[in-house]
Amino acid sequence: MLGAKGKKVVPEFTKAETLEIIEFMSFKTDCITCHQPDLALVGPSFIEIAEKYEKRPMAEALIARSIRLGSEGEWGDVPMAPHPELTTKEIAWLTDWIMSLVAHGYVEVETTLIY
């Protein structure tokens, strides 16, 4: 997202919005199986992803492409599965949240979800 003078603006997410994303990733995708906000599992943490891409041009597009098409070799030997079932809007929402983790910090939420 671009703001005044073409500067990139990363949205900030509230605790309620963060909980909504965690629930979405837990119930409607398999993201949480491999990634946690601040802990690497099978794949990198979401914070590590944001740190890797934050200074790259078109960071959001690169992350969105990996979500949509999957990736191989970016983070080691385990490939990331593609997620063609997600809408462009859902992928943009996830990508904005991932990038917000570096721009604004991870807003921890209390949840009874096991992720």
N, C-alpha and C positions, 0 to 999 in steps of 0.2 A: 504494500500500500504506500503511495507517495503522498506527502503532505506539501506544504508551501515550499516553493523553490525546488521542487523535485526531490526533496529529502525523504528517505525511507522512514515511514512511521510504523512501528510495531505496536499493535493494540495491546492493552493491558487487560488481564483476565481477573475477575473477582473470584473469591472462594466458591461461590455458587456456580459460576461458569466453569471453573476448574473441575468441580465435582461432576458437573454435567458431561464434561469431556472424558473424565475417568470412567464414568458409567457407560458412555457410548463405546469407549474402547474395550470395556469389559464385556458388554452384552451384544454389541453389534459388529465388532471386528475381533481379530485375534492379536491386535497390537500388544496387549499387556502380556501375552504369552512370551514375547521376546524382549520387550522394552519396558522399563519403569522410568518415571520422571527423573530420578536421581541415582539409579542403580543399573549397571550393565548386567544383562542376563545372557540370553543367546546372542542378542544384538546389543548395540550401544545404548546407553541411557538417552532419554530425550534431550537432556542438558548437553551431553556430549555431541549429539547431532547438531544442536543449535550452535554450540561453540565452533564446530568444524565449518559450518556454513555461514556464520554471521557476517563475515567480511567479504564473502564471494558475491559477485554480481549475480542477480537473479537467483538468490539462495532459495527463496520460496518455490520457484519453478523447479529447481533441481530436486528439492525434497519431495514436491508433489509428484514429479516423474517417478521417483523411487517408490513412492506409495502406490501409485497407479500401476506401474510396470514391473515392480520388484527391482532388485539390484544384485549384483554379484561382484565380489572382490573389493567392495568399498571399505568393508570393516573386517575383513578376514575371510576365512574359508566357507562360512555358512551363508548361503544366499538368502536374500529377503524375498519372501513370496509376494507375487503381485496381488493387488486388491482392485480388480476391475469393477467389482460390485459397488464401490463407493462412488458417490456423485462428486462432481467437480466442486460443488459447494461444501460437501463434507470434507473433502481433501484440503480445500483452502482453509477451513475452520481448524482442522488438525495442524496444518502447517503454520498458521498464525500463532496457535498456542505453543507449538514447539519453539518457534523463534522468540516468543515472549519470555521463555524461561531464562534466556541470557539477558535480554533487554530490560526485563523488570524483575527477574528472580522467580523462583518457584514458590507459588502460594500453596503451602501444605494444607490438605483438607483431611478432616476426620471422616472415615467411612468404615462401614462394616464389610465392605467388599474385600475379598481376598484377591490381591493382584500383586 
